[in-house]
Amino acid sequence: MEILAGPGLESRDMALSDDLEHLVCELVAIESVNPDLVASGSGEAGIADFVASWLRGHGLSVHIVEPVPGRRSVVGVRRGAGGGSSLMLNAHMDTVGAGGMPNAFVPVVKEGRVYGRGAYDMKGSLAAIMIVAREAATLGLRGDLIIAAVADEEVASLGTAAVLLRREADAAIVTEPTELRLCLAHKGFAWLEVETLGVAAHGSRSDIGVDAVACMGRILTGVAELNRRLHEGRRHPLLGTGSIHASLVAGGQEWSTYPARCVAKLERRTVPGEDGAGALGEIEDLIAGARKEDPQLVASATLLLERPPSQLGTDSFVTAAVERAATECLGEKPEVIGVAYWMDMALSNAVGVPTVAFGPAGEGAHADVEWVDLASLETCVRVYLRAAELICGRG
């Protein structure tokens, strides 16, 4: 790659490393906890201002996408000469809360790693694509390079959804951490709520009281059996099988009262070919089966939220370009994987923007010790730049 070739390569590498380290630390130091997870979280407004100013300072055209007040995403565009495809690089700015992490927003650099909340998930990747935006000025790309620094990925993905409504791209790379592996698929999920109704009565009145919690027990037993069947069923080559579990159960009000209501919140993880409507149907079948054992059972199920699974074929031009770029930079073909967690890749693939995921190495997403590997971030910069050359073309 021209940007890293020729005389002065070693000093250029050192400068890139220093710039990445400094930028990751600056980003980690800006608290951007998603307020829908932690009420005191600052959200993305402050970090969005920083990213927008940085991108403008390096020659990108920048605009803010703000579908909900205070929940800002930043879109920066490095205009191409024309005649090439456009590539979007996506990273989210929000983080989960500090949890038990001391000094979560005071970055620490140690043994080639940056520690701090969000370093791995995913301000390291955000720093990498910002550096790519700067370095791409020398490549003479024909197509546009689009940097999407988005809000709210940790909850409802308001940012990416809004950016996709306003900005067209021909291809995308979601830069979530993948340990330098090429991710072509991920699971989706459906959140469901089941309600059982009983009859409130004094604990001594078994003749009239109906226990809504006990009624839920029949359904939860069915959920465990359904999970077993799913694990024994159809397997996706990269993702394995779907699953289901009960996340929260609430019912009753005091010791000596029959509970009139019980609510269970379920999470169904889905693979391609499965969806929320099917998951709801599975639970309705469980209720129907429980009602055969107890004809008086009063129960219902509701689908609250769905995020679809995603996959992109090995024959996609985006897959081919990122695989080639990674092979050139790593010296060997990257491992092709699917992941169990959901990411914004599903949204762009769903609207016809072919998307893969490729990102750095590290550890501790949502944990009390979180770090990103700086050497892997340097590799990501090179991979993204080379992928931009292959997808956008050069003049």
N, C-alpha and C positions, 0 to 999 in steps of 0.2 A: 504494500500500500504506500502510495507516495507520501502520505502524511507522516509516516514513520520510517522512511527509507532515506538512504544517502548519508552524506557526512553529518556528523553530529547526532547520530542515532542514539548513542548512549545518553547524552545530555538531554535529548528530547524525551527519552523514556523517563528519566529522572524528573523532568519538569511535569510530565503527565502524572506521574505517581504523586508528586507533591501537590499538584492542583486537585487531584481526586481526593486525597486525604483531607486537605483543607476544606473542600466543598462539602464532603460528607459531614465533617464536624460542624460546619456552619448550619447545615440542615438539621442535624440531630439536636442542636442547641435551641432550635425554634420549636417550642412545644406546640404540637398540632393534634392533640388527642381528639378523637371524634366525640362531639358532645352528645351524640345519640347513644354512646356507650358509657360515658362518664359525664355527668351533668356539668361539672366544672371544667371540662375540656375546652380549649380555646378554638378548636376547629381549624379550618384551613386559611382563614383570612390573612394572618400574618405571614405564613410561609408562602402563600400565593403572591403576596406583594414582593417578597424577596425574589422568588423565581422569575416573576414578570420583569422586574428591574434588571436582573442578571441577564436574561435573554435579550431584552432590548439593548442592553449595553454591549452585546456581542452581535448586533446587527439583525436580529430576527424581528419580523412583524408579529406583534403580540396582541391578543385580545382576551378578555375575561368572560367566562361563561358562568353565570350565577343563577341557576334555576330556583334556588331557595336563598333568601337573604343571608349573607355571611358564609355560605358554602360555595366558595369560589374554586373554579378550575382555571388553569392557565393553558392557552394554546399558543405556541410559538411556531412560526413558519419561516423556514429558510427557503426562499423562492428559488426554483430551478430555472434553467435557461429555456425550458420548454421542450415538449416532445417526449418526455419520459413519464414513467409511473410515479405516483406519490407514495411515500412510506411514512406511517405514523409510528412513533415510539411512545409507549404508554407507561407511566409510573404513577402510583397514587401517593398523595401527600399526607393523608391522615394516618394516625396510629391508634393502637389500643391504649388503654391506660397504663400508668407506671406499674401497677400491681405492687409486688414486693421489691421492686428494683430501687436501690438507693441512688440518689442523684441521677435519676433517669435521663435528664436532659443536659447533663454535663458529660460530653463525649470524652472517652479515654482511648488513646492510641497505644497499643501494646502488641509487640511481636507480629506486626503486619496486619493487625486487626483494629477496627474501630468498634468500641463498645458503647452502647446507649440505646434507649428506646427508639425503635424505628430504624436503627442502623442497617439491619438485615431486611426488615419488612416495612417500607422498602426505600429508605432514603439513600442507601448506597446506589441502587439502580437509578434513582432520580438524579443523583450527581453524575452518574455515568452518561445518561442521555443528554444532560445539559452540556457536558464536555463534548459529546458527539456533535451537538448543535454548533458549538464554537468551531470545532476542527473541520466540520464539513464545508466551511467557507472556502477551503483550498481545493476541494475535490472537483468543482465544476460540474455539479450534478445537473441533469436535464429535468428530472422531476422534483417536486417539492419534498422537503424533509419536514415533517410535522412533529413537534414535541407536545405531547398531551400530559400535563401534570394535573392529575384529577383528584377531586374530592370524594369522600364518602365510600371508598371501596370496602371499608371494614364493616359497613352496615348494608346500605341499599344501592350502592353504585350510582347515586344520582349524577356524579360527575361525568363518568364515561357515557352514560345514557344521554346526557345533555350534549356532550361534545359530538357524539355520533349523529345527533339530529342536525347539527349546524356545520359540520366539517366533513367533506368527502375525502376518503383516502382509498387508494387502490390496494394497499396491503398494510399490515400492522404487525408489530412485535410487542407483546406485553412482556415487560422486563422483570416480572416477579422472579424471585430467587429459584433457580432450578439446578444449582450446583454445576453449571456449565453443561447441562444436558438439554436436548431439544425436546420440548414438551408439545405434543400434538393433540392431547386430549385431557379433559378433566371431568370429574363428576359434577352433577347438579344436585339440587336439594329441593325438597318441598316441606314446608312447615304446616302441620295439621293440628287442629284442636278437636278433642273428643269431649263431649259433655254427657254425663249421666245424671238423671234426676231421681230423687227418692221422695220420701215423705218425712218431714220433720216431726219428731215426737219425743216425749220424755224417754230416757233410756230404759225405763221400766215398762214401756208400752210396746212390747214386741208384737202385740196384736195389731197395731196400726202403723208403727214406724217402718219405713223402708230405707235401707242403708245404701245411699248412692255410692259410697266408697267401695263397698263390697260388689256392687254392680259393675263398677269400673274394673274390678279385679278380673272378671271373666274376659274383658276386652284386652287387658294388658297381657294375660296369658296367651291370647291369640296373637298379640304383637310379637311376643318372644318366638312363637311357632312360625310366624310369617318370616321373621328374620332368619331363622334356620333354613326355611325353604329357599329364600333368596340366595343364601350362601351356597346352596346346593344346585342352583339353577344356572341359567345361561350366563356365560362369562364373556366380557369384552376383552379383546386381546391385550389392551394396554391398561384397562381399569379394573378388571375383575368383575365382581358382582355388585349389585345394589345392596342396601341395608336399611334397617329401621330400628329406632330405639325410642324409648320414652325419656324425654328430657326433664319435664316438670310435672308433678302431680299435686293438686291442691283440693282439699275438701274437708267438710266438717267445721264446727265452730266451738265445741266444748265437750268435755268428757261425757256428760249424761244426756246427750241429745243425739238422736238419729240424724245423720247428715242428709240434708235435702238436695245437695248438689256436689258433684265432683267434676273436676276438669283435668284432663291430661293433655300435655303438649308433646307432640311427636315430631321427630325429624326423620324423613325418608331420604336417603342419599340415592341418587339415580344415575344410571349409565345411559348412553345413547340408545334410543328406543323406548325409554321410560319417561314418564312425565307426571306432573302434579295431578292431572285428571285420573290417571291410572292409579296413583297412590291413594287418592280419595276413594276410588272404587274398591281398592283392597280393604280399606278400613270399614267401609260400608258393608262389605261382605262379612267382615269379622263381627260387626254388630248384628247382622242378620243371623249368623251362626249362634251368637250368644242368646239371641231372642228365642231361638228354638229350644234352648235349655230353660229359659225363663221368659215365658210369653208376656209377662208384665213389665219387662225391661223397657225403660224409656231412655233412649240414647240417640245422639246425633253426632255427625262429624262435619268439619268445615275446613276447607283449604284456605290458609291465611296468606301464604307467600310461596312463590315458586321461582327458582332460578334454574335454567335449563343446563343440562350437560353440554359439552362441546367437543368436537373433534374436527381435525383437518387432515385430509389425505396426504399420503406420501408423494402423490403425483402433483400436488399444488406447486405453482411457481414460487410461492413464498417458502414452502418447506424446502424446496431444492436450493433456493438462494441462501437461506440461513444455514442449512446443512453444509453447503460449500464454503461459506464464509467461516463457519466454526472449524471445519476441517483444515482450512488453510492456516487459521490462527492457532489451533491446538496441536496440529501435526498429526491428527487422527480424527476419524469420524466421531461426532458426538453420539453418546447413547441417546436413543429415542425412547421417550417415556410418556406415560400418562400419570396424572396425580389425582389424589382423592379429594383435595379441597377445590373450592370454586374460585374462579377469578374472572376479571372483566373480559377475558378472551371470548367468553361465550357471547357477550353482547355484540362485539364487532363481527364475529362469525355469523351471528344470527341476521345481521343486516347486509350480509354479502361482502364484507371486507375480510378476505382470508387472513387469518391471524394464527401465529404460533407464539409460544412463550420460550424465552431464553434469558437466563439471568445468573447472578453471581452465586458464590458459595458462602456459607456462614451457618449460623445456628441461633436458635432462641426466639423464633417468632412467637409473640404473645407470652414469652416466658420471663423469668426474673433475671436471667443473664442472656443478653442478646448481642451478637457481633456479626460483622461482615468482613470477609477477607479482601484486603485491598488488591492483592495480585490478581484475584479473579475479576475484580472490577476493571482493572486495566485490560484484561483479556476481553471483557464484554465491550469496552469501548472499541477495540479493534474489530470485533465481530460485527457490531452495529454499523461501523463505518464501511466495512467491506460489503455487508448486506445492502447498505444504501447505494453503493456503487453498482451492485448487481441488479437491484430492483429499479432504482431511479435512472440509471444510465449516466454516462458521462459525455460532456460536450466535446 
